[in-house]
Every structure is written in C-alpha cells, then in structure tokens.
Amino acid sequence: MSYMALYRKWRPVSFEDVKGQDPVVQTLKNQITSDRIGHAYLFCGTRGTGKTSIAKIYARAVNCEHPIDGSPCNQCASCRAILEGSSMNVVEIDAASNNGVENIRDIREQVQYPPTEGKYRVYIIDEVHMLSIGAFNALLKTLEEPPAYVIFILATTEVHKIPITILSRCQRYDFKRISLETIADRLRELTQAEQIQAEDKALMYIAKAADGSLRDGLSLLDQCVAFHYGKLLTYENALEVLGAVDSSVFSRMFNAVADGRTRDCITELEEIVIQGRELGQFVTDFIWYLRNLLLVQSADDPEGLVDLSEENLKQLKADAVKTDGNTLMRYIRVFSDLSSQLRYASQKRVLLEVALIRLTHPAMELDLDSVLQRIHQLEEQLEDIEARGISAGQGTYGAAGSMAAFGTCGLPGQPSAGSDPAGSLQQSPSGDSGQTSAGISMGSAAETISLPKAQLEDLNLIRNEWAKIVRSIGGGARSYLRDTVVEPGGEGCLTIVFLDPMSYDMGKRPTVIGELERKVEAAYGKSIYFKTRLAGRGERLDTIYVTKEDLEEKIHMDITYED
C-alpha cells in the first residue's frame, strides 16, 4: 500500500475524534439523538478546522443503523459503504469546479429519487461560495423545501460571499480556529502512534505555525519528519524546514530597531537571508514577537497570555521595558502592512529593509505615529539632560539651566538667543561676568540677547501674514497649524485658535510653539509669545480687530470710550 499523508490517515471517523469544535459536535449529536434533523446546514470557518470531516461524520450518523450517542457506529453496512465511498446516499460536490446552473439542475433532478438503502440522501457541497449567482438562484427553491429524505450540507471559508437568501435557509455553524494547545496535544498523540521521535518544543512551534488549522499542522509535521526521517525531530530541524528563525534573532532585531541602529538591523537581515530563511515567515513571526512584547507591557499577569518558556519570557520582559506601547503598536502596524505587500512582491528583501529604516528613522515620516515617537524620543533626551546635567568647557550646566544653554526650549515668554544683534546683555545684579541671571556656572560669560517686546502694529502684521508664517514652518508643525487663526492674546502675545481637537493636542506642545516663536523672532526681530486654545462648537472666527486710531480714521470723528 502506498504512503498516505498524516492528515488523510488520521481524519476523524467519529464525533469523539474531532478536536477543538465541541459546541458544533455536541449540537449535531443532540439533533441525532432527539431526531430533530434539519434539512440544510452551513459550515463556515477557516481552512483545516474540520468542516468537511464533520459533514462526512454527520452523513454517516444520520444513516447509521446503530448510532452510539449520536455518533456513527462505523460497523454497519451503511457506515462501511459511506467510508469506502461506494454509497449512493452521500454525494460530495466541489463547487469550485461545478459552479454552473447546469450542475445545480442535475442535483434538482437527483433529489426526486429516494435512497435505495438508508434513510437520507446527503449532499455535501464544498467551497459553496464559488457557485455563480445563477447557480445560487437555481438552488434556492430546492434548498428551502427539499424532500424529507434530503439533507444539504454547505461548507465554505468565505461566508460573506454567500447570498443572504441562502443563509436564511440554513442552520449556520461557525467553526473556530483550533487552539495552540489542542493542536500540540494532537501532534503528540500522532507522533506516539506513528513512533516518531520529536522534541516537545518542535511540536509546539509546528502547532503555532499551523495558525489554528489542524490539517496544516499535520502537513507541516509530515514535511518535517520526511526531511529528517528516522532521526529525532528537534526545534532547530523544524526551524530549518519551515524557513523560520530562532526567537533570539527577534530579540536582537528588536533591540536594534528600538535603539535606532539601522546598520545592525540590515546586518541581522543579511544573516537571515544568507541562512535561506523565508522572509514572509520572518515578518509573521516578528509580528507575533511584538504582540508578545505588547502583552507583557499591558497585562499584569502575562504568563497566562504568552506561551513561552521561562527563559524566553525573561528575555521578553527585559526587551519590553525598552520602549512604550504606542511605539510597539506602530511597529506592528508597519510590519502588518509589510506582510500583505510581501505576498505579491518580487523584491521582498528591499521592502523589508525599507520597513526597518522607517522604524529606525521616524523623522522620515509625517504620520501621527511617527510624530508621536519623535516627540517621545525628544522628551526622553530632555529628561536625560535635566537628570545628569551637561558639561561644557570648564563649567557645568545644571538642570535648571540645561534648556536655556541649548536655546531650544521655545517656551512662551522666553526669548531665544542670538536673534537680535541690537539687544542688550543680561547679567546678574552683582556684575559677576561668570554668572548669568539664571545662575548658570560657565567658563566664560554667556550672552543672552533680549529682544524688544512686540507692539500692537507688530502683532497686527503677524496676524495678516499668518498663512505665510505657517507655510515657512517645516515638518509636522506645519500640518498642525495649517487650519488655525490668531487673535489678540494680551501684551506681546497672540492666541492661536485651533479648529481640530487632534491638531490642538499636537500643536500646543512646547516644541511646536517654540519653533514658531523662533521663526517669528528671526523674521520680525520682536519678542512675542503664543498661547493656544480650541475653538468652541459653532464659534465664528472672522472677527476683525482694529485699533482706536484706525476706528476714528474710518468714521472721521472722535469717539469717547467708557470703562
């Protein structure tokens, strides 16, 4: 006898052999024991979850002469005939190749004749979503009111393609993905029965690679055993056959990405390519690794959610503290998009390298996730500066003066250095040239240029040229300020009014306001600071602001103003 694949050899022959579909199995058994058998069933779910197998078991059970608790006995003449494929009572149809109206007409003609033996004629239509619209319409009437001895079992992986008129005439059963533990337990049973030596770690990885499909798990096991026939199936052997990589590679890749080490990322990818690993599988496994990192960060007790060894879990916890949840979700989104692109790409390596560069250089992108990551990096840098101080020359800048020393804080009301050469030098009252007014110790005197405060005419000028000023700002700040207006905010101050809450949340940050103030000071030579607010619902923003002198000039008369 020729060799038979494991998934065919070990196909379930009774309801007790079915794994991972207990609700469906119990419902069908109860229907048989209570004699409440329906006329049309729809089995839907992902591939390899047992739809066709349960359909065949059910076809034997309804015709079994001696059913056992709703399951077929597999010993009577009817059960043996169906198992051998010689029974005329069970008809299997592949809708992918028999999807025309004429094929359905053949079925309508056949159902007119009762079974010669047994109680029911069962039609199992696999991949029923492949039927044409005409075929579905031809099936409608027969499906709704078939003869009492006819049962239809429709199976599909894409239930959304089934017309609602068909769905409403069937009892629908959704087959869920089989859990990792269930697949692993089944693989252990079969390896023992087949006398196959395999490491438990290897079986667990095969179960994970099966992605909820028991049939895929058996096929992968068959492939791994064939490659290392007669030898112990190790974890490394399974990785080699399936084109996967060890979890330590994911840890090294993640650390390189989190630290912004682009060269190390590309070098690690080069090693993966040299080893002949499949890049699509690498991306899928890396997404899973990032998912585990996110769960370790978010959950109080990740041990029950992350199925890893104690050693790998310890490494995972160490990696999880190196970044925040928002950054991890950005990584997952980038690699998820990449996974769909790789399916049809001819240059998979190039796309993967581009994705790694995007992750290590968020400044290259202007989407919200990248901007948030850049802001987070800047905040961490500023916190680090304030925590440990900055050495410059022979003196040391303390935490209080670290931001002023760099001149990049851009906080409202604080002038920027070096913008107006006509400004005056601010020194401490004691006249000590080695101390600034902020009390920063320096090796030599630091010059702080004080700009004159903006007057009313300066503020009006800036308001009139606001759109021009916004266009001159680069990066993400321009997108946040694009749909804004400015209004008087007090002496030497303008208020930026935002229309969009998201733009308001990003635009009010000190980094954005600081950049804007530096642009205005450099262009107009005046000290000005900005406040921000969010416009109210229905608020009009077309108010025209004029001075007292302008108003008197317009109406050509003196006006008395009362407080």
C-alpha positions as CSV (number, residue, x, y, z in Angstrom):
1,M,0.0,0.0,0.0
2,S,1.3,3.4,-0.9
3,Y,2.0,6.0,1.8
4,M,-0.9,8.1,2.9
5,A,-0.4,11.6,4.3
6,L,-0.9,12.1,8.0
7,Y,-3.9,14.4,7.7
8,R,-5.7,11.8,5.5
9,K,-4.7,8.8,7.6
10,W,-5.8,10.4,10.8
11,R,-9.0,12.1,9.6
12,P,-11.7,11.8,12.3
13,V,-14.2,8.9,11.8
14,S,-16.5,9.7,14.7
15,F,-17.5,12.8,16.7
16,E,-15.3,11.8,19.6
17,D,-12.2,12.1,17.3
18,V,-13.0,15.7,16.4
19,K,-10.8,18.2,18.2
20,G,-11.5,21.8,19.1
21,Q,-15.1,22.1,17.9
22,D,-17.0,20.9,20.9
23,P,-20.1,23.2,20.6
24,V,-20.7,22.2,17.0
25,V,-20.2,18.5,17.7
26,Q,-22.5,18.5,20.8
27,T,-25.3,20.3,18.9
28,L,-25.2,17.9,16.0
29,K,-25.2,14.8,18.3
30,N,-28.1,16.2,20.2
31,Q,-30.1,16.6,16.9
32,I,-29.5,13.0,16.0
33,T,-30.4,11.6,19.4
34,S,-33.5,13.7,19.6
35,D,-34.5,13.1,16.0
36,R,-34.5,16.8,15.2
37,I,-32.5,16.7,12.0
38,G,-32.6,19.7,9.8
39,H,-32.7,19.8,6.0
40,A,-29.9,22.4,5.3
41,Y,-26.7,23.2,7.2
42,L,-24.0,25.8,6.5
43,F,-20.5,25.1,7.9
44,C,-18.2,28.1,7.8
45,G,-14.8,28.8,9.1
46,T,-11.1,28.9,8.2
47,R,-9.3,26.1,6.4
48,G,-8.4,22.9,8.3
49,T,-10.9,23.2,11.1
50,G,-12.9,20.1,10.4
51,K,-15.9,21.3,8.3
52,T,-15.7,18.5,5.7
53,S,-14.8,15.9,8.2
54,I,-17.8,16.7,10.4
55,A,-20.0,16.8,7.4
56,K,-19.0,13.2,6.5
57,I,-19.4,12.0,10.0
58,Y,-22.9,13.6,10.2
59,A,-23.8,11.9,6.8
60,R,-22.9,8.5,8.3
61,A,-24.6,9.2,11.6
62,V,-28.0,10.1,10.1
63,N,-27.9,6.8,8.0
64,C,-26.3,4.6,10.7
65,E,-28.3,1.6,11.7
66,H,-27.0,1.5,15.3
67,P,-25.8,5.1,16.3
68,I,-23.9,5.4,19.6
69,D,-24.8,8.5,21.5
70,G,-25.3,10.4,18.2
71,S,-22.1,9.1,16.6
72,P,-22.0,6.6,13.8
73,C,-21.0,3.0,14.7
74,N,-18.8,2.7,11.6
75,Q,-19.6,-1.1,11.7
76,C,-23.0,-1.4,10.0
77,A,-23.3,-1.8,6.2
78,S,-24.4,1.8,5.7
79,C,-21.4,3.2,7.6
80,R,-18.9,0.9,5.8
81,A,-20.3,1.8,2.4
82,I,-20.0,5.5,3.1
83,L,-16.5,5.1,4.5
84,E,-15.5,3.2,1.4
85,G,-17.1,5.8,-0.9
86,S,-19.4,3.3,-2.6
87,S,-22.7,4.6,-1.1
88,M,-25.1,6.4,-3.4
89,N,-26.6,8.2,-0.4
90,V,-23.8,10.6,0.1
91,V,-22.8,12.9,-2.7
92,E,-19.7,15.2,-2.4
93,I,-19.6,18.1,-4.9
94,D,-16.7,20.5,-5.4
95,A,-18.4,23.9,-6.1
96,A,-15.1,25.3,-7.4
97,S,-15.3,23.1,-10.5
98,N,-19.0,22.5,-10.6
99,N,-20.4,26.0,-10.2
100,G,-22.8,26.4,-13.1
101,V,-26.5,26.3,-13.3
102,E,-26.5,23.0,-15.1
103,N,-24.7,21.3,-12.2
104,I,-27.4,22.5,-9.8
105,R,-30.1,21.3,-12.2
106,D,-28.5,17.8,-12.1
107,I,-28.9,17.9,-8.3
108,R,-32.5,19.0,-8.5
109,E,-33.2,16.1,-10.8
110,Q,-31.5,13.6,-8.5
111,V,-33.3,14.6,-5.3
112,Q,-36.5,13.4,-6.8
113,Y,-35.5,9.8,-6.2
114,P,-35.5,8.5,-2.6
115,P,-32.5,6.5,-1.3
116,T,-32.4,2.8,-2.2
117,E,-30.9,2.0,1.2
118,G,-30.6,4.0,4.3
119,K,-32.8,6.9,5.4
120,Y,-31.3,10.1,3.9
121,R,-29.5,11.3,0.8
122,V,-26.8,13.8,1.9
123,Y,-25.4,16.4,-0.5
124,I,-22.1,17.9,0.7
125,I,-21.2,21.0,-1.4
126,D,-17.7,22.1,-0.6
127,E,-16.5,25.7,-1.3
128,V,-20.1,26.7,-1.9
129,H,-19.2,30.4,-2.2
130,M,-17.7,29.6,-5.7
131,L,-21.2,29.0,-7.1
132,S,-22.4,31.5,-9.6
133,I,-25.3,33.8,-9.0
134,G,-27.4,31.8,-11.4
135,A,-26.5,28.6,-9.6
136,F,-27.5,30.0,-6.2
137,N,-30.8,31.1,-7.6
138,A,-31.4,27.7,-9.1
139,L,-30.6,26.1,-5.7
140,L,-33.0,28.4,-3.7
141,K,-36.2,26.5,-4.1
142,T,-34.8,23.1,-3.6
143,L,-32.8,24.3,-0.6
144,E,-35.9,25.8,1.0
145,E,-38.3,22.8,0.5
146,P,-36.3,19.7,-0.3
147,P,-37.8,16.2,0.0
148,A,-38.0,14.8,3.6
149,Y,-35.1,12.4,2.8
150,V,-32.6,15.0,1.5
151,I,-30.1,16.9,3.6
152,F,-27.8,19.7,2.3
153,I,-24.5,20.5,4.0
154,L,-22.8,23.5,2.6
155,A,-19.2,24.3,3.5
156,T,-17.3,27.5,2.9
157,T,-14.3,29.5,4.1
158,E,-15.8,32.8,2.8
159,V,-19.2,33.1,4.3
160,H,-19.5,36.8,3.3
161,K,-19.8,35.7,-0.4
162,I,-22.9,33.7,0.3
163,P,-26.2,35.4,-0.7
164,I,-28.4,36.3,2.3
165,T,-31.3,34.3,0.6
166,I,-29.1,31.1,1.1
167,L,-28.0,32.0,4.6
168,S,-31.6,32.4,5.8
169,R,-32.5,28.9,4.7
170,C,-29.6,27.1,6.5
171,Q,-28.6,26.4,10.1
172,R,-25.3,28.1,10.3
173,Y,-22.4,26.7,12.3
174,D,-19.2,28.7,12.7
175,F,-16.0,26.7,13.1
176,K,-13.5,28.5,15.2
177,R,-9.7,28.3,14.9
178,I,-8.3,25.4,16.9
179,S,-6.2,26.5,19.9
180,L,-2.5,26.1,20.0
181,E,-2.7,23.6,23.0
182,T,-5.2,21.4,21.2
183,I,-3.1,21.2,18.0
184,A,0.0,20.5,20.1
185,D,-1.7,17.7,22.1
186,R,-3.0,16.1,18.8
187,L,0.5,16.2,17.3
188,R,1.9,14.5,20.4
189,E,-0.8,11.7,20.1
190,L,0.0,11.1,16.5
191,T,3.8,11.1,16.9
192,Q,3.4,8.5,19.6
193,A,1.1,6.4,17.5
194,E,3.4,6.7,14.5
195,Q,6.5,6.1,16.6
196,I,8.0,9.4,15.6
197,Q,10.6,10.9,17.9
198,A,10.2,14.7,18.3
199,E,11.0,17.3,20.8
200,D,8.1,19.0,22.5
201,K,9.5,22.4,21.6
202,A,9.5,21.4,17.9
203,L,5.9,20.3,18.1
204,M,4.8,23.5,19.8
205,Y,6.4,25.5,17.1
206,I,4.7,23.5,14.4
207,A,1.4,24.0,16.2
208,K,2.0,27.7,16.2
209,A,2.9,27.7,12.5
210,A,-0.3,25.9,11.8
211,D,-2.2,29.1,12.7
212,G,-5.4,27.4,14.0
213,S,-5.6,24.8,11.3
214,L,-5.1,21.2,12.5
215,R,-4.7,20.0,8.9
216,D,-1.9,22.5,8.3
217,G,-0.3,21.2,11.5
218,L,-0.3,17.6,10.3
219,S,1.0,18.6,6.9
220,L,3.9,20.6,8.4
221,L,4.7,17.7,10.8
222,D,4.7,15.3,7.8
223,Q,7.1,17.7,6.0
224,C,9.5,18.0,8.9
225,V,9.5,14.2,9.5
226,A,10.2,13.5,5.9
227,F,13.2,15.8,5.9
228,H,14.8,14.2,9.0
229,Y,13.4,10.7,8.6
230,G,14.5,8.2,11.2
231,K,16.1,11.0,13.4
232,L,14.9,13.0,16.4
233,L,12.9,16.0,15.2
234,T,14.5,18.9,17.0
235,Y,13.4,22.5,17.4
236,E,16.3,23.6,15.1
237,N,15.3,21.0,12.5
238,A,11.7,22.4,12.5
239,L,13.1,25.9,12.0
240,E,15.3,24.8,9.2
241,V,12.5,23.0,7.3
242,L,9.9,25.8,7.8
243,G,12.3,28.6,7.0
244,A,11.8,30.2,10.4
245,V,14.4,31.8,12.8
246,D,15.1,31.4,16.4
247,S,13.5,33.8,19.0
248,S,16.9,35.2,19.9
249,V,17.1,36.7,16.4
250,F,13.8,38.6,17.1
251,S,15.3,39.9,20.3
252,R,18.4,41.2,18.6
253,M,16.4,42.7,15.8
254,F,14.0,44.5,18.2
255,N,16.8,45.9,20.3
256,A,18.5,47.3,17.1
257,V,15.2,48.9,16.0
258,A,14.5,50.3,19.4
259,D,18.0,51.8,19.6
260,G,17.8,53.2,16.1
261,R,20.8,51.1,14.9
262,T,19.9,50.8,11.2
263,R,23.2,49.2,10.3
264,D,22.7,46.4,12.8
265,C,19.2,45.8,11.5
266,I,20.4,45.4,8.0
267,T,23.3,43.2,9.1
268,E,20.9,41.0,11.0
269,L,18.6,40.8,8.0
270,E,21.6,39.9,5.8
271,E,22.4,36.9,8.1
272,I,18.8,35.7,7.9
273,V,18.9,35.9,4.1
274,I,22.2,34.0,3.9
275,Q,20.7,31.2,6.1
276,G,18.0,30.8,3.5
277,R,15.1,31.8,5.8
278,E,11.8,32.7,4.2
279,L,11.3,36.5,4.7
280,G,7.5,36.3,4.7
281,Q,7.6,33.8,7.6
282,F,10.2,36.0,9.4
283,V,7.8,39.0,9.2
284,T,4.9,36.9,10.5
285,D,6.9,35.6,13.4
286,F,8.3,39.1,14.2
287,I,4.8,40.5,14.4
288,W,4.0,37.7,16.9
289,Y,7.1,38.6,18.9
290,L,6.0,42.3,19.0
291,R,2.5,41.2,20.1
292,N,4.0,39.2,23.0
293,L,6.0,42.3,24.0
294,L,2.8,44.4,24.0
295,L,1.0,41.9,26.2
296,V,3.9,41.8,28.6
297,Q,3.8,45.6,28.9
298,S,0.0,45.8,29.2
299,A,-1.0,42.8,31.2
300,D,-0.4,42.3,34.9
301,D,-0.1,38.5,34.5
302,P,1.3,37.8,31.0
303,E,2.3,34.3,31.8
304,G,-1.2,33.0,31.0
305,L,-1.3,35.0,27.7
306,V,2.2,34.4,26.4
307,D,3.0,30.7,25.7
308,L,6.8,30.8,26.1
309,S,9.4,29.1,28.2
310,E,10.7,30.7,31.4
311,E,13.9,31.7,29.7
312,N,12.3,33.3,26.7
313,L,9.7,35.0,28.9
314,K,12.5,36.5,31.0
315,Q,14.2,37.9,27.8
316,L,10.8,39.2,26.7
317,K,10.3,41.2,29.9
318,A,13.8,42.7,29.6
319,D,13.0,43.8,26.0
320,A,9.6,45.2,26.9
321,V,11.0,48.0,29.1
322,K,13.0,49.5,26.2
323,T,10.0,51.2,24.5
324,D,6.4,52.2,25.2
325,G,3.1,50.7,24.0
326,N,2.5,53.3,21.3
327,T,5.8,52.7,19.7
328,L,5.2,48.9,19.7
329,M,1.8,49.4,18.1
330,R,3.5,51.5,15.4
331,Y,6.0,48.7,14.8
332,I,3.1,46.2,14.5
333,R,1.2,48.3,12.0
334,V,4.3,48.8,9.8
335,F,5.0,45.1,9.7
336,S,1.4,44.2,9.2
337,D,1.2,46.4,6.1
338,L,4.5,44.8,5.0
339,S,3.1,41.3,5.4
340,S,0.4,42.0,2.9
341,Q,2.8,43.6,0.5
342,L,5.3,40.7,0.6
343,R,2.6,38.3,-0.7
344,Y,2.9,39.7,-4.2
345,A,6.3,41.3,-4.1
346,S,9.3,40.2,-6.2
347,Q,11.8,42.1,-4.1
348,K,10.9,41.1,-0.6
349,R,14.3,41.9,0.9
350,V,14.1,45.5,-0.4
351,L,10.7,46.1,1.1
352,L,11.8,44.6,4.4
353,E,14.9,46.8,4.5
354,V,12.7,49.9,3.8
355,A,10.4,48.9,6.7
356,L,13.4,48.6,9.1
357,I,14.7,52.0,8.0
358,R,11.3,53.5,8.6
359,L,11.2,52.1,12.1
360,T,14.7,53.3,13.0
361,H,14.2,56.8,11.4
362,P,10.8,58.1,12.4
363,A,11.8,61.6,11.3
364,M,11.5,60.4,7.7
365,E,7.7,60.1,8.1
366,L,5.0,62.6,8.9
367,D,2.2,60.3,10.0
368,L,0.8,60.6,13.5
369,D,2.5,57.5,14.9
370,S,6.0,58.7,13.7
371,V,5.5,62.2,15.1
372,L,4.5,60.8,18.4
373,Q,7.5,58.6,18.5
374,R,9.8,61.5,17.7
375,I,8.2,63.6,20.4
376,H,8.7,60.7,22.8
377,Q,12.4,60.5,21.9
378,L,12.8,64.2,22.4
379,E,11.2,64.1,25.8
380,E,13.4,61.3,26.8
381,Q,16.5,63.2,25.7
382,L,15.4,66.3,27.6
383,E,14.7,64.3,30.7
384,D,18.1,62.7,30.4
385,I,19.7,66.2,30.1
386,E,18.0,67.5,33.1
387,A,18.8,64.4,35.2
388,R,22.5,64.3,34.7
389,G,23.5,67.8,33.5
390,I,25.6,68.8,30.6
391,S,29.4,69.6,30.7
392,A,30.5,72.5,28.6
393,G,34.1,73.8,28.6
394,Q,35.3,74.0,32.2
395,G,31.9,74.7,33.7
396,T,28.9,72.6,34.2
397,Y,25.3,73.4,33.3
398,G,22.9,72.4,36.0
399,A,19.4,71.0,35.5
400,A,17.9,74.5,35.9
401,G,19.9,75.9,33.0
402,S,20.2,72.9,30.7
403,M,17.4,74.0,28.4
404,A,18.5,77.6,28.3
405,A,22.0,76.6,27.5
406,F,20.9,74.9,24.3
407,G,18.4,77.7,23.4
408,T,15.9,75.3,22.0
409,C,13.2,75.2,24.7
410,G,10.9,77.7,22.9
411,L,8.7,78.2,25.9
412,P,6.3,81.1,25.8
413,G,7.7,84.3,27.1
414,Q,11.3,83.1,27.0
415,P,13.4,84.9,24.3
416,S,15.7,82.9,22.1
417,A,19.4,83.6,22.0
418,G,21.2,85.2,19.1
419,S,18.2,86.6,17.2
420,D,18.7,90.4,17.6
421,P,22.3,91.8,17.5
422,A,21.0,95.1,18.9
423,G,19.8,93.6,22.1
424,S,21.4,94.1,25.5
425,L,23.5,91.6,27.6
426,Q,21.7,90.5,30.8
427,Q,24.0,89.9,33.8
428,S,23.4,89.2,37.4
429,P,23.0,92.2,39.7
430,S,26.3,91.5,41.3
431,G,28.0,92.2,37.9
432,D,29.8,88.8,38.0
433,S,30.7,88.1,34.4
434,G,31.0,84.4,35.1
435,Q,27.3,84.1,36.2
436,T,24.2,84.8,34.1
437,S,20.9,85.9,35.7
438,A,19.8,82.3,35.7
439,G,22.6,81.3,37.9
440,I,24.4,79.0,35.4
441,S,28.1,78.4,36.1
442,M,30.1,78.9,32.9
443,G,33.7,79.0,31.9
444,S,33.2,82.3,30.1
445,A,30.4,84.9,30.2
446,A,27.3,83.8,28.2
447,E,25.4,86.4,26.2
448,T,21.6,86.4,26.3
449,I,20.1,88.7,23.8
450,S,16.9,90.4,24.9
451,L,14.5,91.3,22.0
452,P,12.1,94.3,22.3
453,K,8.5,93.3,23.0
454,A,6.2,93.3,20.0
455,Q,4.0,96.3,19.8
456,L,0.3,96.3,18.6
457,E,1.3,97.0,15.0
458,D,3.8,94.1,15.1
459,L,1.0,91.8,16.2
460,N,-1.3,93.0,13.5
461,L,1.4,92.4,10.9
462,I,1.9,88.9,12.1
463,R,-1.8,88.3,12.0
464,N,-2.0,89.5,8.5
465,E,0.9,87.3,7.4
466,W,-0.1,84.3,9.5
467,A,-0.6,82.0,6.5
468,K,2.8,82.9,5.1
469,I,4.4,82.2,8.5
470,V,2.7,78.8,8.8
471,R,3.9,77.8,5.3
472,S,7.5,78.6,6.3
473,I,7.5,76.1,9.1
474,G,8.7,72.6,8.2
475,G,7.8,69.1,9.3
476,G,4.7,68.1,11.2
477,A,4.3,71.5,12.9
478,R,3.0,73.0,9.6
479,S,0.2,70.4,9.4
480,Y,-1.0,71.1,12.9
481,L,-1.1,74.9,12.3
482,R,-2.5,74.8,8.8
483,D,-6.2,75.4,9.7
484,T,-5.7,77.9,12.5
485,V,-6.3,81.6,13.1
486,V,-4.7,84.1,15.5
487,E,-6.3,86.6,17.7
488,P,-5.0,89.2,20.3
489,G,-3.8,87.4,23.5
490,G,-2.5,90.3,25.6
491,E,0.6,92.5,25.6
492,G,3.3,91.0,23.3
493,C,1.1,87.9,22.8
494,L,-1.1,86.2,20.2
495,T,-3.6,83.4,20.8
496,I,-3.6,80.5,18.2
497,V,-7.1,79.2,17.8
498,F,-7.4,75.5,16.6
499,L,-10.4,74.1,14.9
500,D,-9.5,70.4,15.1
501,P,-9.0,68.7,18.6
502,M,-6.2,66.4,17.3
503,S,-4.3,69.3,15.8
504,Y,-4.8,71.2,19.0
505,D,-3.3,68.3,21.1
506,M,-0.2,68.2,18.9
507,G,0.1,71.9,18.1
508,K,0.0,73.1,21.7
509,R,3.2,71.2,22.6
510,P,6.1,73.3,23.7
511,T,8.3,72.0,20.8
512,V,5.8,73.3,18.2
513,I,5.2,76.6,19.9
514,G,8.9,77.1,20.5
515,E,9.7,76.5,16.8
516,L,7.0,79.0,15.8
517,E,8.3,81.7,18.2
518,R,11.8,81.3,16.9
519,K,10.6,81.7,13.3
520,V,8.7,84.9,14.2
521,E,11.5,86.4,16.2
522,A,14.1,85.7,13.5
523,A,11.8,87.2,10.8
524,Y,10.5,90.3,12.6
525,G,13.1,90.9,15.3
526,K,10.5,91.2,18.0
527,S,9.9,89.2,21.2
528,I,6.5,87.6,21.0
529,Y,4.9,84.5,22.6
530,F,1.9,82.5,21.7
531,K,-1.0,81.0,23.7
532,T,-3.3,78.3,22.3
533,R,-7.0,77.4,22.6
534,L,-9.5,75.2,21.0
535,A,-12.4,76.9,19.1
536,G,-15.8,76.2,20.5
537,R,-18.6,74.5,18.6
538,G,-20.2,77.0,16.2
539,E,-17.8,79.7,17.1
540,R,-17.2,82.4,14.4
541,L,-13.6,83.2,13.7
542,D,-14.0,86.0,11.2
543,T,-13.7,88.9,13.8
544,I,-11.8,91.9,12.5
545,Y,-9.6,93.6,15.1
546,V,-8.8,97.3,14.7
547,T,-7.1,100.0,16.8
548,K,-8.7,103.1,18.3
549,E,-6.8,105.3,15.8
550,D,-8.0,103.1,12.9
551,L,-11.6,103.3,14.0
552,E,-11.5,107.1,14.4
553,E,-9.9,107.4,11.0
554,K,-12.6,105.2,9.4
555,I,-15.6,107.1,10.7
556,H,-13.9,110.6,10.8
557,M,-14.9,111.6,14.2
558,D,-13.8,111.5,17.8
559,I,-15.1,108.6,20.0
560,T,-15.4,108.7,23.7
561,Y,-14.6,105.4,25.3
562,E,-16.1,104.5,28.7
563,D,-14.6,101.9,31.1
